[in-house]
């Protein structure tokens, strides 16, 4: 057999083993330019919508200290000579706090791309410039998705569908709308890297690989896997090995030299997320010596499996019959998915559950791998169709003469093209379905709302204007991004309480404290803890009230502390302390009669003669309501006929169809600051509960009645369900859906169907 025949056979075997020769170019036909125009239109729409949306979120105080405030402060400080200086951290739930003096951001993440990004602040020194940059870069990733799919599938329309798939992919939209993060830029950078790798354009291959690595310290591991992949599947020994070596050196230098150098602990500040005090070595030891337990903990555990589903399912999945798991379309190309293993490991091995929630920015670098693997999965389907039809031909069936009802004669190429097109339509449908149901960020997604600033949020500007530009501030998480253009800005309670910050930093406490007690309580997860912390700061005496209105508190260090009022609630509960605050502080609870929802009249009677009327309500929960992942709120409207002497609390509960009552919440934070005995007679008060769920309620599936009761604030958690302590009530006027259970003194507001 001649050498030429052997060479042809080897080339054929190489191609069939999924090795990637240099692609044959496609002519740029009219269809190509039409599709390019449609993609450009989609990119422009994407940019206009999400730049506007993220800007509106910021103006509506819906951005966060972590991480938008952190990123903005670090970049702004860099543009003002304080290179990558950060001072924002989570003292309650993370390991990223160093000292009130702050730290260089390289102690947490190695993101040298922030240096050129900081130049934008010379053009427009506004945090929203980061949203403009992030959205624009992410949107441009639609082009390499199109180019790569077009070359692999040899079809402009199929290639264009992948550009739209990329723009709609839930993990990409989650990253784009999760404040600003440098790693989000890798959704586009890595797609350009994969495209230039496939087309063997070495210079641009390295340019975008370096841009990707500059976005976060773990990305070099992804780039190294891409380089090794190029060696194995493209036989590009020099460029592939050179890139892999560069990436590995970059990773080692970043994580073992640069980050420890800038960290006050000698280790990257977030390294505690991996193996605790034992570090990553402990994880490696567990993987080697206890592999079964390791897999059960980090792979087959329910939340980790749910994470894999959340990331891969939008690209298409088929539940296996009779249970036993799910098959994901990208898994047809495991040689592509393997490039995403470093990113999956970083998320799944972390002790921070947000990293494997399927939300936020943590999956940005996985999106390009998923897009590429889905493209290859469709090629596998095409190959399987061709193999199957060839098998039929060997059995005497003329594959070229297969006829379908109402159609023309088909050959194997047409049949496989139709099948691939149908699969791609299914993938797009799966993506849109996930966007609709799973915390989607499209305008048609469940719960999507355009951000709008209320009068209360607009009032924050008045308080921020009272803080000098060179003063240090500790603020609530939603306020931090609006104050982060300064050297030192902290997220409350850091740099305020020496028991948290450290007594050695008593002389470095923040100059000002700005809080909205009606707003977000992060980094606390239960409002009593947050309220106790705020009141402890007031009681400690280091800060006095500079201004207070509508739930806002502006404190200044060195002013006389507010006077403490006698307690009338739970004497041992620090959250029950009251202070002599300016009268306007509680103005946020008072509303006009026209704002009352679902009007009714239900009178509650106190033992000391106090009388209150519930005159409206609004249940912020849908029916059916999920016990596992449903969230709700309850807003109530009250009119005080006669002020009682004792403070009251609101008990939210559910009455099941079995007649039993189930505790839901008493978390109505306004009552901790503006108790019922201080309300103005004749006024209308609006109370809104903190968001609640039913995960700890114990209620079974079925019909339940959302109910409320009033009882003295003195009732502790152990006696909160005591029926005898509840205030008697009488319905004066109410719709038929509202009724009183006199035996439990509870007002049943509306029925809910409880489901899993």
Buried (B, 14 or more C-beta within 10 A) or exposed (E): EEEEEEEEEEEEEBEEEBBBEEEEEBEEEEEBEEBBEBBBEBBEEBBEEBBBBBBBBBBBBBBBBBBBBBBBBBBBBBBBEBBBBBBBBBBBEBBBBBBBEBBBBBBBBBBBBBBEBBEBBEEEEBBBBBBBBBBBBBBBBBBBBBBBBBBBBBBBBBBBBBBBBBBBBBBBBBBBBBBBBBBBBBBBBBBBBBBBBBBBEBEBBBBBBBBBBBBBBBBBBBBBBBBBBBBEBBEBEEBBBBBBEBBBEBBEBBBEEBBBEBBEEEBBBBBBBBBEEEEEEEBBEBBEEEEEEBEEBBBEBEEBBBBBBBBBBBBBBEEEEEEEEBEBBBBBBEBBBBBBEBBBBBBBBBEBEEBBBBBBBBBBBBBBBBBBBBBBBBBBBBBEBBEBBEEBEEEEEEBBEBEEEEEEEBEBEBBBBBBBBEBBEBBBEBBBBBBBEBBBBBEEBEEBEEBEBEEBBEBBEEBBEEBEEEBBBBBBBBBBBBBBBBBBBBBBBBBBBBEBBBEEBEEBBBBBBBBBBBBBBBBBEEBBBBBBBBBBBBEEEBBBBBBBBBBBBBBBBEEEBBEEEEBBBBEEBBBBBBBEBEEEBBBBBBBEEEEBEBEBBBBBBBEEEBBBBBBBBBBEBEBBBBBEEBBBBBBBBBBBBEBBEBBBBBBBBBBBBEEEBBBBBBBBBBBBBBBBBBBEEEEBBBBBBBEBBBEEBEBEBEEBBBBBBBBBBBBEEEEBBEEEBBBEBEBEEBEEEBBBBEEBBBBBBBEBEBEE
